[in-house]
Amino acid sequence: MRIIEHHLHSAVEVFNKIKLALVTGRSLSLARFGNGEALAMAYEVLLPAERIPFWLEYAGVKQPDENIRKALVTALLEADIVGFSTDRKNWDCAPLLEQLLITYKIRPKYITDAAINWQLHKMSLFYREISKYPAVLVGRLAHQAAPHLRNRGLNIVNTEVIEDIQDLPRVEESLQKGPYFRIALIAAGIPATIFCPKLAKKTGCIAIDYGHVINDLLQPGFSNKDLPRATQEWLTTRKN
């Protein structure tokens, strides 16, 4: 399967799909697949271990394995909306994702651009719509970013920190025991991709892979060019 940009659903179409799920009381999940997910899925299938970069730990996976690979394949099959990177300059993005789709014989039914999180973030309608429902914010920066979302009018009823994929069982249990929520914004790298379809299925919520948009809440203007710096700062903090 070739990821062709004009075949991807637009941000408006994705927003309308989210709104319909909210209005009708249905669950919905949006999972995004980019560099990190492609590498973790390709580990020892299309790529040897030595090709896996150090920064994957920043994305929530210290060492890919068969279980993580299977979890990502499951997310790819079960997510209601799948965001794919369209980056063709980098082998780790669209070309590798396309090869993985062929290898695993998967054709997602509803696809959009992996940058859909940024596109929704720029839509005032998106925040206006989800502000009508109780929401949780999940991710490494959840506690710091929650006040910024509340300033946008969101009803954030709970926050949970995910540092890496090992945190998922604890966070899942805590969310299910905590306050009722209809929206889950999950900014946790590869764990978010895995968690969104699973959480939506278990709780009936709208689970959205929020990604580095959470960084923009704390550092307005944050973009992909800032990722190397953010990664290095995180690694330095971990070492200290």
Biotite code that builds the C-alpha atoms (Angstrom):
import biotite.structure as struc

atoms = struc.array([
    struc.Atom([0.000, 0.000, 0.000], chain_id="A", res_id=1, res_name="MET", atom_name="CA", element="C"),
    struc.Atom([1.334, 3.403, -0.999], chain_id="A", res_id=2, res_name="ARG", atom_name="CA", element="C"),
    struc.Atom([0.634, 6.342, 1.294], chain_id="A", res_id=3, res_name="ILE", atom_name="CA", element="C"),
    struc.Atom([-0.619, 8.994, -1.141], chain_id="A", res_id=4, res_name="ILE", atom_name="CA", element="C"),
    struc.Atom([-1.396, 12.385, 0.312], chain_id="A", res_id=5, res_name="GLU", atom_name="CA", element="C"),
    struc.Atom([-4.508, 13.022, -1.783], chain_id="A", res_id=6, res_name="HIS", atom_name="CA", element="C"),
    struc.Atom([-6.012, 9.782, -0.443], chain_id="A", res_id=7, res_name="HIS", atom_name="CA", element="C"),
    struc.Atom([-5.730, 10.935, 3.143], chain_id="A", res_id=8, res_name="LEU", atom_name="CA", element="C"),
    struc.Atom([-8.772, 12.271, 4.975], chain_id="A", res_id=9, res_name="HIS", atom_name="CA", element="C"),
    struc.Atom([-8.556, 15.989, 5.704], chain_id="A", res_id=10, res_name="SER", atom_name="CA", element="C"),
    struc.Atom([-8.506, 17.608, 9.129], chain_id="A", res_id=11, res_name="ALA", atom_name="CA", element="C"),
    struc.Atom([-12.096, 18.775, 8.612], chain_id="A", res_id=12, res_name="VAL", atom_name="CA", element="C"),
    struc.Atom([-13.211, 15.214, 7.814], chain_id="A", res_id=13, res_name="GLU", atom_name="CA", element="C"),
    struc.Atom([-11.398, 13.857, 10.876], chain_id="A", res_id=14, res_name="VAL", atom_name="CA", element="C"),
    struc.Atom([-12.893, 16.574, 13.072], chain_id="A", res_id=15, res_name="PHE", atom_name="CA", element="C"),
    struc.Atom([-16.380, 15.742, 11.806], chain_id="A", res_id=16, res_name="ASN", atom_name="CA", element="C"),
    struc.Atom([-15.788, 12.055, 12.524], chain_id="A", res_id=17, res_name="LYS", atom_name="CA", element="C"),
    struc.Atom([-14.713, 12.893, 16.085], chain_id="A", res_id=18, res_name="ILE", atom_name="CA", element="C"),
    struc.Atom([-17.718, 15.194, 16.544], chain_id="A", res_id=19, res_name="LYS", atom_name="CA", element="C"),
    struc.Atom([-20.114, 12.518, 15.295], chain_id="A", res_id=20, res_name="LEU", atom_name="CA", element="C"),
    struc.Atom([-18.685, 9.981, 17.753], chain_id="A", res_id=21, res_name="ALA", atom_name="CA", element="C"),
    struc.Atom([-19.093, 12.480, 20.583], chain_id="A", res_id=22, res_name="LEU", atom_name="CA", element="C"),
    struc.Atom([-22.666, 13.355, 19.681], chain_id="A", res_id=23, res_name="VAL", atom_name="CA", element="C"),
    struc.Atom([-23.730, 9.724, 19.221], chain_id="A", res_id=24, res_name="THR", atom_name="CA", element="C"),
    struc.Atom([-21.936, 8.464, 22.334], chain_id="A", res_id=25, res_name="GLY", atom_name="CA", element="C"),
    struc.Atom([-19.620, 6.132, 20.460], chain_id="A", res_id=26, res_name="ARG", atom_name="CA", element="C"),
    struc.Atom([-15.979, 5.368, 21.129], chain_id="A", res_id=27, res_name="SER", atom_name="CA", element="C"),
    struc.Atom([-13.277, 6.409, 18.681], chain_id="A", res_id=28, res_name="LEU", atom_name="CA", element="C"),
    struc.Atom([-9.508, 6.155, 18.531], chain_id="A", res_id=29, res_name="SER", atom_name="CA", element="C"),
    struc.Atom([-6.922, 8.083, 16.557], chain_id="A", res_id=30, res_name="LEU", atom_name="CA", element="C"),
    struc.Atom([-3.433, 6.536, 16.463], chain_id="A", res_id=31, res_name="ALA", atom_name="CA", element="C"),
    struc.Atom([-0.472, 8.048, 14.597], chain_id="A", res_id=32, res_name="ARG", atom_name="CA", element="C"),
    struc.Atom([2.432, 6.192, 12.988], chain_id="A", res_id=33, res_name="PHE", atom_name="CA", element="C"),
    struc.Atom([5.699, 7.975, 12.295], chain_id="A", res_id=34, res_name="GLY", atom_name="CA", element="C"),
    struc.Atom([9.431, 7.367, 12.719], chain_id="A", res_id=35, res_name="ASN", atom_name="CA", element="C"),
    struc.Atom([9.348, 5.666, 16.089], chain_id="A", res_id=36, res_name="GLY", atom_name="CA", element="C"),
    struc.Atom([6.429, 3.370, 15.357], chain_id="A", res_id=37, res_name="GLU", atom_name="CA", element="C"),
    struc.Atom([7.910, 2.349, 11.994], chain_id="A", res_id=38, res_name="ALA", atom_name="CA", element="C"),
    struc.Atom([11.249, 1.472, 13.579], chain_id="A", res_id=39, res_name="LEU", atom_name="CA", element="C"),
    struc.Atom([9.690, -0.489, 16.431], chain_id="A", res_id=40, res_name="ALA", atom_name="CA", element="C"),
    struc.Atom([7.487, -2.460, 14.018], chain_id="A", res_id=41, res_name="MET", atom_name="CA", element="C"),
    struc.Atom([10.407, -3.131, 11.684], chain_id="A", res_id=42, res_name="ALA", atom_name="CA", element="C"),
    struc.Atom([12.723, -4.328, 14.462], chain_id="A", res_id=43, res_name="TYR", atom_name="CA", element="C"),
    struc.Atom([14.158, -7.720, 13.473], chain_id="A", res_id=44, res_name="GLU", atom_name="CA", element="C"),
    struc.Atom([11.578, -7.962, 10.668], chain_id="A", res_id=45, res_name="VAL", atom_name="CA", element="C"),
    struc.Atom([12.889, -5.424, 8.175], chain_id="A", res_id=46, res_name="LEU", atom_name="CA", element="C"),
    struc.Atom([15.698, -3.879, 10.227], chain_id="A", res_id=47, res_name="LEU", atom_name="CA", element="C"),
    struc.Atom([18.440, -5.394, 12.398], chain_id="A", res_id=48, res_name="PRO", atom_name="CA", element="C"),
    struc.Atom([18.844, -4.304, 16.016], chain_id="A", res_id=49, res_name="ALA", atom_name="CA", element="C"),
    struc.Atom([21.855, -2.100, 15.209], chain_id="A", res_id=50, res_name="GLU", atom_name="CA", element="C"),
    struc.Atom([19.684, 0.093, 12.974], chain_id="A", res_id=51, res_name="ARG", atom_name="CA", element="C"),
    struc.Atom([17.451, 1.120, 15.881], chain_id="A", res_id=52, res_name="ILE", atom_name="CA", element="C"),
    struc.Atom([18.480, 4.652, 17.034], chain_id="A", res_id=53, res_name="PRO", atom_name="CA", element="C"),
    struc.Atom([19.154, 5.711, 20.617], chain_id="A", res_id=54, res_name="PHE", atom_name="CA", element="C"),
    struc.Atom([16.341, 8.274, 20.591], chain_id="A", res_id=55, res_name="TRP", atom_name="CA", element="C"),
    struc.Atom([13.665, 5.581, 20.548], chain_id="A", res_id=56, res_name="LEU", atom_name="CA", element="C"),
    struc.Atom([13.907, 5.617, 24.352], chain_id="A", res_id=57, res_name="GLU", atom_name="CA", element="C"),
    struc.Atom([12.691, 9.238, 24.268], chain_id="A", res_id=58, res_name="TYR", atom_name="CA", element="C"),
    struc.Atom([9.698, 7.964, 22.288], chain_id="A", res_id=59, res_name="ALA", atom_name="CA", element="C"),
    struc.Atom([8.847, 5.592, 25.140], chain_id="A", res_id=60, res_name="GLY", atom_name="CA", element="C"),
    struc.Atom([10.533, 2.345, 24.085], chain_id="A", res_id=61, res_name="VAL", atom_name="CA", element="C"),
    struc.Atom([13.985, 1.568, 25.400], chain_id="A", res_id=62, res_name="LYS", atom_name="CA", element="C"),
    struc.Atom([14.290, -1.666, 23.437], chain_id="A", res_id=63, res_name="GLN", atom_name="CA", element="C"),
    struc.Atom([11.775, -2.903, 20.842], chain_id="A", res_id=64, res_name="PRO", atom_name="CA", element="C"),
    struc.Atom([10.701, -6.530, 21.084], chain_id="A", res_id=65, res_name="ASP", atom_name="CA", element="C"),
    struc.Atom([8.137, -8.921, 19.674], chain_id="A", res_id=66, res_name="GLU", atom_name="CA", element="C"),
    struc.Atom([5.442, -7.878, 22.161], chain_id="A", res_id=67, res_name="ASN", atom_name="CA", element="C"),
    struc.Atom([5.786, -4.193, 21.253], chain_id="A", res_id=68, res_name="ILE", atom_name="CA", element="C"),
    struc.Atom([5.766, -5.092, 17.567], chain_id="A", res_id=69, res_name="ARG", atom_name="CA", element="C"),
    struc.Atom([2.566, -7.117, 17.997], chain_id="A", res_id=70, res_name="LYS", atom_name="CA", element="C"),
    struc.Atom([0.964, -4.316, 20.048], chain_id="A", res_id=71, res_name="ALA", atom_name="CA", element="C"),
    struc.Atom([1.664, -1.811, 17.267], chain_id="A", res_id=72, res_name="LEU", atom_name="CA", element="C"),
    struc.Atom([0.254, -4.137, 14.631], chain_id="A", res_id=73, res_name="VAL", atom_name="CA", element="C"),
    struc.Atom([-2.876, -4.541, 16.791], chain_id="A", res_id=74, res_name="THR", atom_name="CA", element="C"),
    struc.Atom([-3.160, -0.746, 17.108], chain_id="A", res_id=75, res_name="ALA", atom_name="CA", element="C"),
    struc.Atom([-2.833, -0.421, 13.345], chain_id="A", res_id=76, res_name="LEU", atom_name="CA", element="C"),
    struc.Atom([-5.643, -2.921, 12.849], chain_id="A", res_id=77, res_name="LEU", atom_name="CA", element="C"),
    struc.Atom([-7.974, -1.608, 15.562], chain_id="A", res_id=78, res_name="GLU", atom_name="CA", element="C"),
    struc.Atom([-7.615, 2.197, 15.450], chain_id="A", res_id=79, res_name="ALA", atom_name="CA", element="C"),
    struc.Atom([-10.636, 3.938, 13.922], chain_id="A", res_id=80, res_name="ASP", atom_name="CA", element="C"),
    struc.Atom([-8.404, 6.611, 12.418], chain_id="A", res_id=81, res_name="ILE", atom_name="CA", element="C"),
    struc.Atom([-4.761, 5.974, 11.499], chain_id="A", res_id=82, res_name="VAL", atom_name="CA", element="C"),
    struc.Atom([-2.365, 8.845, 10.876], chain_id="A", res_id=83, res_name="GLY", atom_name="CA", element="C"),
    struc.Atom([0.591, 8.055, 8.610], chain_id="A", res_id=84, res_name="PHE", atom_name="CA", element="C"),
    struc.Atom([3.717, 10.068, 8.059], chain_id="A", res_id=85, res_name="SER", atom_name="CA", element="C"),
    struc.Atom([4.072, 11.290, 4.460], chain_id="A", res_id=86, res_name="THR", atom_name="CA", element="C"),
    struc.Atom([7.798, 12.050, 4.815], chain_id="A", res_id=87, res_name="ASP", atom_name="CA", element="C"),
    struc.Atom([9.601, 10.490, 1.823], chain_id="A", res_id=88, res_name="ARG", atom_name="CA", element="C"),
    struc.Atom([12.971, 12.090, 2.500], chain_id="A", res_id=89, res_name="LYS", atom_name="CA", element="C"),
    struc.Atom([13.493, 9.825, 5.482], chain_id="A", res_id=90, res_name="ASN", atom_name="CA", element="C"),
    struc.Atom([13.500, 6.028, 5.066], chain_id="A", res_id=91, res_name="TRP", atom_name="CA", element="C"),
    struc.Atom([12.189, 5.682, 8.618], chain_id="A", res_id=92, res_name="ASP", atom_name="CA", element="C"),
    struc.Atom([8.903, 7.363, 7.657], chain_id="A", res_id=93, res_name="CYS", atom_name="CA", element="C"),
    struc.Atom([6.573, 6.793, 4.685], chain_id="A", res_id=94, res_name="ALA", atom_name="CA", element="C"),
    struc.Atom([8.732, 4.297, 2.706], chain_id="A", res_id=95, res_name="PRO", atom_name="CA", element="C"),
    struc.Atom([9.295, 2.063, 5.724], chain_id="A", res_id=96, res_name="LEU", atom_name="CA", element="C"),
    struc.Atom([5.646, 2.308, 6.799], chain_id="A", res_id=97, res_name="LEU", atom_name="CA", element="C"),
    struc.Atom([4.568, 1.288, 3.292], chain_id="A", res_id=98, res_name="GLU", atom_name="CA", element="C"),
    struc.Atom([6.896, -1.705, 3.362], chain_id="A", res_id=99, res_name="GLN", atom_name="CA", element="C"),
    struc.Atom([5.480, -2.693, 6.754], chain_id="A", res_id=100, res_name="LEU", atom_name="CA", element="C"),
    struc.Atom([1.912, -2.518, 5.455], chain_id="A", res_id=101, res_name="LEU", atom_name="CA", element="C"),
    struc.Atom([2.921, -4.897, 2.675], chain_id="A", res_id=102, res_name="ILE", atom_name="CA", element="C"),
    struc.Atom([4.814, -7.196, 5.048], chain_id="A", res_id=103, res_name="THR", atom_name="CA", element="C"),
    struc.Atom([1.927, -7.426, 7.524], chain_id="A", res_id=104, res_name="TYR", atom_name="CA", element="C"),
    struc.Atom([-0.752, -7.372, 4.778], chain_id="A", res_id=105, res_name="LYS", atom_name="CA", element="C"),
    struc.Atom([-2.627, -4.502, 6.432], chain_id="A", res_id=106, res_name="ILE", atom_name="CA", element="C"),
    struc.Atom([-4.791, -1.881, 4.737], chain_id="A", res_id=107, res_name="ARG", atom_name="CA", element="C"),
    struc.Atom([-6.265, 0.528, 7.327], chain_id="A", res_id=108, res_name="PRO", atom_name="CA", element="C"),
    struc.Atom([-9.818, 1.577, 6.494], chain_id="A", res_id=109, res_name="LYS", atom_name="CA", element="C"),
    struc.Atom([-9.574, 5.255, 7.428], chain_id="A", res_id=110, res_name="TYR", atom_name="CA", element="C"),
    struc.Atom([-6.278, 7.109, 7.124], chain_id="A", res_id=111, res_name="ILE", atom_name="CA", element="C"),
    struc.Atom([-5.090, 10.661, 7.544], chain_id="A", res_id=112, res_name="THR", atom_name="CA", element="C"),
    struc.Atom([-1.796, 12.518, 7.864], chain_id="A", res_id=113, res_name="ASP", atom_name="CA", element="C"),
    struc.Atom([0.294, 11.817, 10.970], chain_id="A", res_id=114, res_name="ALA", atom_name="CA", element="C"),
    struc.Atom([0.354, 15.595, 11.480], chain_id="A", res_id=115, res_name="ALA", atom_name="CA", element="C"),
    struc.Atom([-3.400, 15.516, 12.135], chain_id="A", res_id=116, res_name="ILE", atom_name="CA", element="C"),
    struc.Atom([-2.717, 16.328, 15.800], chain_id="A", res_id=117, res_name="ASN", atom_name="CA", element="C"),
    struc.Atom([-1.178, 19.660, 14.754], chain_id="A", res_id=118, res_name="TRP", atom_name="CA", element="C"),
    struc.Atom([-3.972, 20.310, 12.279], chain_id="A", res_id=119, res_name="GLN", atom_name="CA", element="C"),
    struc.Atom([-6.629, 19.759, 14.945], chain_id="A", res_id=120, res_name="LEU", atom_name="CA", element="C"),
    struc.Atom([-4.621, 21.854, 17.410], chain_id="A", res_id=121, res_name="HIS", atom_name="CA", element="C"),
    struc.Atom([-4.922, 24.816, 15.042], chain_id="A", res_id=122, res_name="LYS", atom_name="CA", element="C"),
    struc.Atom([-8.727, 24.421, 14.787], chain_id="A", res_id=123, res_name="MET", atom_name="CA", element="C"),
    struc.Atom([-10.584, 26.447, 17.398], chain_id="A", res_id=124, res_name="SER", atom_name="CA", element="C"),
    struc.Atom([-13.636, 24.296, 16.605], chain_id="A", res_id=125, res_name="LEU", atom_name="CA", element="C"),
    struc.Atom([-11.797, 21.213, 17.822], chain_id="A", res_id=126, res_name="PHE", atom_name="CA", element="C"),
    struc.Atom([-11.134, 22.634, 21.289], chain_id="A", res_id=127, res_name="TYR", atom_name="CA", element="C"),
    struc.Atom([-14.581, 24.204, 21.423], chain_id="A", res_id=128, res_name="ARG", atom_name="CA", element="C"),
    struc.Atom([-16.197, 20.839, 20.734], chain_id="A", res_id=129, res_name="GLU", atom_name="CA", element="C"),
    struc.Atom([-14.177, 18.734, 23.156], chain_id="A", res_id=130, res_name="ILE", atom_name="CA", element="C"),
    struc.Atom([-14.507, 21.370, 25.893], chain_id="A", res_id=131, res_name="SER", atom_name="CA", element="C"),
    struc.Atom([-18.116, 20.179, 26.309], chain_id="A", res_id=132, res_name="LYS", atom_name="CA", element="C"),
    struc.Atom([-16.938, 16.869, 27.780], chain_id="A", res_id=133, res_name="TYR", atom_name="CA", element="C"),
    struc.Atom([-14.768, 15.736, 30.721], chain_id="A", res_id=134, res_name="PRO", atom_name="CA", element="C"),
    struc.Atom([-11.249, 14.952, 29.551], chain_id="A", res_id=135, res_name="ALA", atom_name="CA", element="C"),
    struc.Atom([-8.030, 13.378, 30.779], chain_id="A", res_id=136, res_name="VAL", atom_name="CA", element="C"),
    struc.Atom([-4.522, 14.334, 29.718], chain_id="A", res_id=137, res_name="LEU", atom_name="CA", element="C"),
    struc.Atom([-1.908, 11.576, 29.640], chain_id="A", res_id=138, res_name="VAL", atom_name="CA", element="C"),
    struc.Atom([1.813, 11.858, 28.967], chain_id="A", res_id=139, res_name="GLY", atom_name="CA", element="C"),
    struc.Atom([5.236, 12.817, 30.221], chain_id="A", res_id=140, res_name="ARG", atom_name="CA", element="C"),
    struc.Atom([4.235, 16.505, 30.431], chain_id="A", res_id=141, res_name="LEU", atom_name="CA", element="C"),
    struc.Atom([0.601, 15.999, 31.459], chain_id="A", res_id=142, res_name="ALA", atom_name="CA", element="C"),
    struc.Atom([0.778, 17.707, 34.849], chain_id="A", res_id=143, res_name="HIS", atom_name="CA", element="C"),
    struc.Atom([2.534, 20.808, 33.477], chain_id="A", res_id=144, res_name="GLN", atom_name="CA", element="C"),
    struc.Atom([0.325, 21.125, 30.402], chain_id="A", res_id=145, res_name="ALA", atom_name="CA", element="C"),
    struc.Atom([-3.080, 20.591, 32.047], chain_id="A", res_id=146, res_name="ALA", atom_name="CA", element="C"),
    struc.Atom([-3.454, 24.238, 33.236], chain_id="A", res_id=147, res_name="PRO", atom_name="CA", element="C"),
    struc.Atom([-2.864, 25.466, 29.679], chain_id="A", res_id=148, res_name="HIS", atom_name="CA", element="C"),
    struc.Atom([-5.696, 23.288, 28.383], chain_id="A", res_id=149, res_name="LEU", atom_name="CA", element="C"),
    struc.Atom([-7.944, 24.451, 31.191], chain_id="A", res_id=150, res_name="ARG", atom_name="CA", element="C"),
    struc.Atom([-7.181, 28.013, 30.071], chain_id="A", res_id=151, res_name="ASN", atom_name="CA", element="C"),
    struc.Atom([-8.508, 26.972, 26.652], chain_id="A", res_id=152, res_name="ARG", atom_name="CA", element="C"),
    struc.Atom([-11.753, 25.955, 28.328], chain_id="A", res_id=153, res_name="GLY", atom_name="CA", element="C"),
    struc.Atom([-11.194, 22.202, 28.573], chain_id="A", res_id=154, res_name="LEU", atom_name="CA", element="C"),
    struc.Atom([-12.592, 20.269, 31.518], chain_id="A", res_id=155, res_name="ASN", atom_name="CA", element="C"),
    struc.Atom([-9.481, 18.298, 32.501], chain_id="A", res_id=156, res_name="ILE", atom_name="CA", element="C"),
    struc.Atom([-10.607, 15.951, 35.286], chain_id="A", res_id=157, res_name="VAL", atom_name="CA", element="C"),
    struc.Atom([-7.438, 13.883, 35.596], chain_id="A", res_id=158, res_name="ASN", atom_name="CA", element="C"),
    struc.Atom([-3.809, 13.712, 34.504], chain_id="A", res_id=159, res_name="THR", atom_name="CA", element="C"),
    struc.Atom([-1.509, 10.694, 34.296], chain_id="A", res_id=160, res_name="GLU", atom_name="CA", element="C"),
    struc.Atom([2.203, 10.554, 33.534], chain_id="A", res_id=161, res_name="VAL", atom_name="CA", element="C"),
    struc.Atom([3.590, 7.968, 31.120], chain_id="A", res_id=162, res_name="ILE", atom_name="CA", element="C"),
    struc.Atom([7.363, 7.827, 30.979], chain_id="A", res_id=163, res_name="GLU", atom_name="CA", element="C"),
    struc.Atom([7.684, 4.680, 28.894], chain_id="A", res_id=164, res_name="ASP", atom_name="CA", element="C"),
    struc.Atom([5.730, 1.682, 27.700], chain_id="A", res_id=165, res_name="ILE", atom_name="CA", element="C"),
    struc.Atom([6.120, -0.132, 31.029], chain_id="A", res_id=166, res_name="GLN", atom_name="CA", element="C"),
    struc.Atom([3.783, 2.472, 32.570], chain_id="A", res_id=167, res_name="ASP", atom_name="CA", element="C"),
    struc.Atom([0.767, 1.522, 30.449], chain_id="A", res_id=168, res_name="LEU", atom_name="CA", element="C"),
    struc.Atom([-0.813, -1.103, 32.769], chain_id="A", res_id=169, res_name="PRO", atom_name="CA", element="C"),
    struc.Atom([-0.584, 1.246, 35.771], chain_id="A", res_id=170, res_name="ARG", atom_name="CA", element="C"),
    struc.Atom([-2.016, 4.192, 33.850], chain_id="A", res_id=171, res_name="VAL", atom_name="CA", element="C"),
    struc.Atom([-4.830, 2.134, 32.355], chain_id="A", res_id=172, res_name="GLU", atom_name="CA", element="C"),
    struc.Atom([-5.879, 0.882, 35.782], chain_id="A", res_id=173, res_name="GLU", atom_name="CA", element="C"),
    struc.Atom([-5.641, 4.348, 37.331], chain_id="A", res_id=174, res_name="SER", atom_name="CA", element="C"),
    struc.Atom([-7.742, 5.973, 34.591], chain_id="A", res_id=175, res_name="LEU", atom_name="CA", element="C"),
    struc.Atom([-10.467, 3.365, 34.905], chain_id="A", res_id=176, res_name="GLN", atom_name="CA", element="C"),
    struc.Atom([-10.602, 3.897, 38.675], chain_id="A", res_id=177, res_name="LYS", atom_name="CA", element="C"),
    struc.Atom([-10.546, 7.686, 38.385], chain_id="A", res_id=178, res_name="GLY", atom_name="CA", element="C"),
    struc.Atom([-13.166, 10.265, 37.394], chain_id="A", res_id=179, res_name="PRO", atom_name="CA", element="C"),
    struc.Atom([-15.396, 9.632, 34.396], chain_id="A", res_id=180, res_name="TYR", atom_name="CA", element="C"),
    struc.Atom([-13.999, 11.012, 31.142], chain_id="A", res_id=181, res_name="PHE", atom_name="CA", element="C"),
    struc.Atom([-15.213, 11.165, 27.575], chain_id="A", res_id=182, res_name="ARG", atom_name="CA", element="C"),
    struc.Atom([-12.037, 12.488, 25.955], chain_id="A", res_id=183, res_name="ILE", atom_name="CA", element="C"),
    struc.Atom([-8.472, 11.212, 26.389], chain_id="A", res_id=184, res_name="ALA", atom_name="CA", element="C"),
    struc.Atom([-5.602, 13.260, 24.970], chain_id="A", res_id=185, res_name="LEU", atom_name="CA", element="C"),
    struc.Atom([-2.539, 11.029, 25.050], chain_id="A", res_id=186, res_name="ILE", atom_name="CA", element="C"),
    struc.Atom([0.924, 12.475, 24.392], chain_id="A", res_id=187, res_name="ALA", atom_name="CA", element="C"),
    struc.Atom([3.299, 9.596, 25.005], chain_id="A", res_id=188, res_name="ALA", atom_name="CA", element="C"),
    struc.Atom([5.144, 8.658, 21.824], chain_id="A", res_id=189, res_name="GLY", atom_name="CA", element="C"),
    struc.Atom([4.939, 4.989, 20.842], chain_id="A", res_id=190, res_name="ILE", atom_name="CA", element="C"),
    struc.Atom([2.956, 4.041, 23.991], chain_id="A", res_id=191, res_name="PRO", atom_name="CA", element="C"),
    struc.Atom([0.252, 6.521, 22.909], chain_id="A", res_id=192, res_name="ALA", atom_name="CA", element="C"),
    struc.Atom([-0.103, 4.790, 19.543], chain_id="A", res_id=193, res_name="THR", atom_name="CA", element="C"),
    struc.Atom([-0.636, 1.478, 21.315], chain_id="A", res_id=194, res_name="ILE", atom_name="CA", element="C"),
    struc.Atom([-2.816, 2.873, 24.103], chain_id="A", res_id=195, res_name="PHE", atom_name="CA", element="C"),
    struc.Atom([-5.359, 4.946, 22.145], chain_id="A", res_id=196, res_name="CYS", atom_name="CA", element="C"),
    struc.Atom([-7.261, 2.059, 20.481], chain_id="A", res_id=197, res_name="PRO", atom_name="CA", element="C"),
    struc.Atom([-7.060, -0.041, 23.619], chain_id="A", res_id=198, res_name="LYS", atom_name="CA", element="C"),
    struc.Atom([-8.389, 2.689, 25.916], chain_id="A", res_id=199, res_name="LEU", atom_name="CA", element="C"),
    struc.Atom([-11.197, 3.646, 23.534], chain_id="A", res_id=200, res_name="ALA", atom_name="CA", element="C"),
    struc.Atom([-12.293, 0.034, 23.278], chain_id="A", res_id=201, res_name="LYS", atom_name="CA", element="C"),
    struc.Atom([-12.214, -0.542, 27.049], chain_id="A", res_id=202, res_name="LYS", atom_name="CA", element="C"),
    struc.Atom([-13.821, 2.702, 28.227], chain_id="A", res_id=203, res_name="THR", atom_name="CA", element="C"),
    struc.Atom([-15.887, 3.900, 25.257], chain_id="A", res_id=204, res_name="GLY", atom_name="CA", element="C"),
    struc.Atom([-14.010, 7.202, 25.171], chain_id="A", res_id=205, res_name="CYS", atom_name="CA", element="C"),
    struc.Atom([-12.583, 9.262, 22.320], chain_id="A", res_id=206, res_name="ILE", atom_name="CA", element="C"),
    struc.Atom([-8.832, 8.587, 22.552], chain_id="A", res_id=207, res_name="ALA", atom_name="CA", element="C"),
    struc.Atom([-6.627, 10.941, 20.543], chain_id="A", res_id=208, res_name="ILE", atom_name="CA", element="C"),
    struc.Atom([-2.887, 10.564, 19.976], chain_id="A", res_id=209, res_name="ASP", atom_name="CA", element="C"),
    struc.Atom([-1.987, 14.146, 20.941], chain_id="A", res_id=210, res_name="TYR", atom_name="CA", element="C"),
    struc.Atom([1.762, 13.946, 20.363], chain_id="A", res_id=211, res_name="GLY", atom_name="CA", element="C"),
    struc.Atom([4.157, 16.885, 20.576], chain_id="A", res_id=212, res_name="HIS", atom_name="CA", element="C"),
    struc.Atom([1.276, 19.342, 20.501], chain_id="A", res_id=213, res_name="VAL", atom_name="CA", element="C"),
    struc.Atom([1.619, 19.092, 24.273], chain_id="A", res_id=214, res_name="ILE", atom_name="CA", element="C"),
    struc.Atom([5.063, 20.724, 23.954], chain_id="A", res_id=215, res_name="ASN", atom_name="CA", element="C"),
    struc.Atom([3.513, 23.634, 22.078], chain_id="A", res_id=216, res_name="ASP", atom_name="CA", element="C"),
    struc.Atom([1.211, 24.287, 25.030], chain_id="A", res_id=217, res_name="LEU", atom_name="CA", element="C"),
    struc.Atom([4.276, 24.791, 27.219], chain_id="A", res_id=218, res_name="LEU", atom_name="CA", element="C"),
    struc.Atom([6.581, 26.308, 24.600], chain_id="A", res_id=219, res_name="GLN", atom_name="CA", element="C"),
    struc.Atom([4.466, 28.117, 21.974], chain_id="A", res_id=220, res_name="PRO", atom_name="CA", element="C"),
    struc.Atom([5.971, 27.682, 18.529], chain_id="A", res_id=221, res_name="GLY", atom_name="CA", element="C"),
    struc.Atom([7.408, 24.236, 19.252], chain_id="A", res_id=222, res_name="PHE", atom_name="CA", element="C"),
    struc.Atom([7.878, 22.199, 16.052], chain_id="A", res_id=223, res_name="SER", atom_name="CA", element="C"),
    struc.Atom([9.730, 19.177, 14.682], chain_id="A", res_id=224, res_name="ASN", atom_name="CA", element="C"),
    struc.Atom([12.931, 21.194, 14.389], chain_id="A", res_id=225, res_name="LYS", atom_name="CA", element="C"),
    struc.Atom([12.937, 21.441, 18.191], chain_id="A", res_id=226, res_name="ASP", atom_name="CA", element="C"),
    struc.Atom([12.784, 17.666, 18.697], chain_id="A", res_id=227, res_name="LEU", atom_name="CA", element="C"),
    struc.Atom([16.572, 17.049, 18.753], chain_id="A", res_id=228, res_name="PRO", atom_name="CA", element="C"),
    struc.Atom([16.958, 19.653, 21.495], chain_id="A", res_id=229, res_name="ARG", atom_name="CA", element="C"),
    struc.Atom([14.020, 18.276, 23.487], chain_id="A", res_id=230, res_name="ALA", atom_name="CA", element="C"),
    struc.Atom([15.401, 14.747, 23.143], chain_id="A", res_id=231, res_name="THR", atom_name="CA", element="C"),
    struc.Atom([18.849, 15.786, 24.320], chain_id="A", res_id=232, res_name="GLN", atom_name="CA", element="C"),
    struc.Atom([17.432, 17.731, 27.286], chain_id="A", res_id=233, res_name="GLU", atom_name="CA", element="C"),
    struc.Atom([15.405, 14.685, 28.306], chain_id="A", res_id=234, res_name="TRP", atom_name="CA", element="C"),
    struc.Atom([18.402, 12.351, 28.006], chain_id="A", res_id=235, res_name="LEU", atom_name="CA", element="C"),
    struc.Atom([20.545, 14.743, 30.059], chain_id="A", res_id=236, res_name="THR", atom_name="CA", element="C"),
    struc.Atom([17.861, 14.911, 32.751], chain_id="A", res_id=237, res_name="THR", atom_name="CA", element="C"),
    struc.Atom([17.624, 11.101, 32.832], chain_id="A", res_id=238, res_name="ARG", atom_name="CA", element="C"),
    struc.Atom([21.392, 10.746, 33.293], chain_id="A", res_id=239, res_name="LYS", atom_name="CA", element="C"),
    struc.Atom([21.422, 13.263, 36.125], chain_id="A", res_id=240, res_name="ASN", atom_name="CA", element="C"),
])
